[in-house]
Amino acid sequence: MNILFLTMYNFRSFSDSGIYEDLMREFVKNGHRVFAVSPTEKRNGERTNIARQGDGFSLLRVRTGNLQKTNIIEKGIATVRVAAQFTTAIKKHFRGVKFDLIMYSTPPITLVDTIEYFKKRDSARTFLLLKDIFPQNALDIGVLNKRGLKGVIYKYFRKKEKNLYAISDHIGCMSEANKRYVSDNNPETAEDKLSVVPNGIEPKDVSQTSDEKTRMREKYGLPQDKTVFVYGGNLGKPQDIPFVIECFKRLKTNKDAFFFIVGDGTEYGLLEEFVETERPENLKVMKRIPRDDFDGMVASCDVGMIFLDHRFTIPNYPSRLLSYMQAGIPVLACTDPNTDVGKDIASNGFGLWCESNDSEKFCDVVNDMIKSDLKAMGERAKKYLDENFTVAESYKIIMEQLAKGTEK
């Protein structure tokens, strides 16, 4: 098949590691040709170009407005314009290619016009990889509401969301809770469109010897004699950084734990200000580390952390979980009660979970983790990843769903 893959993710190379790069490689490995399309934001100074091309794949990077780490007005305008920019670029750079399958991930939901155009032009099948549920997620945390100007914006995006579900022949949800939510809140969406396609990666060995762990901790100023809790990822409103700070305030005097936060986002400044003002001895924050260091850094730590705002009614399932599992470290999930990620972690014995509205409880869970058999938990995390969250399994599920669609 010729597969058109549309994403707002910063897709740079088919050789990189990540849920999208790994999945697309799996398609190429199985004899398909992938035409991936990804944005390059205005701030990068790049023009629209074919960035990578090889045996079985092509990567088109399309110049767009600034979509990340900007104000809501600029982001909104840029997001609305993306579909037209993608359509124009695909027609120009992939001229003469007939697509058999169009795959796309959310966010955003505004690519519906691009999908509809190429679906109609090529009689292609369409497969949505549902990675977030917008605009409800923005409504949950107060970025949007149902009144005034923000209400108009909400209704616009909700209509786009429904159009996207309607144009999709198949919708792959991240978890059972995710699937139930879509079904319950969009009754017009046919049940047989929905399936569970978990986030998946191509697992690699990132294990480290004790000497390598020591050197990595020295490099990033992490203590050798404490349980190191690491968070790597976005630091925005979905993580409820004010609550995270409240937790760290309570843990300032904890002599057995150390917290290392690596990430960037709209709320990073709040964490930075807390560190500068309070000067906690057991907390370090960094915006970024070299990409090549990230997996090794995670493997040198003891526990991975996930944070989600307690107000979420949608069941998120953060892909960052997979980095921790690949590293063979257990996970502490502090989330809303609607997602099943924390319950999956706890029930399968590779971490602990608490709700993200009780900082005292979070501190108790930190102490429980310190006292736990972290090595055994980490081994269970790696085993569960290998059995449930691989791109080989994701590919198998997708192809089974496509086969069912052909049988109709």
Summary of the structure (lengths in Angstrom):
residues: 408
radius of gyration: 21.3
end to end distance: 19.2
largest distance: 64.3
contacts: 1365
relative contact order: 0.11
helix: 46%
strand: 20%
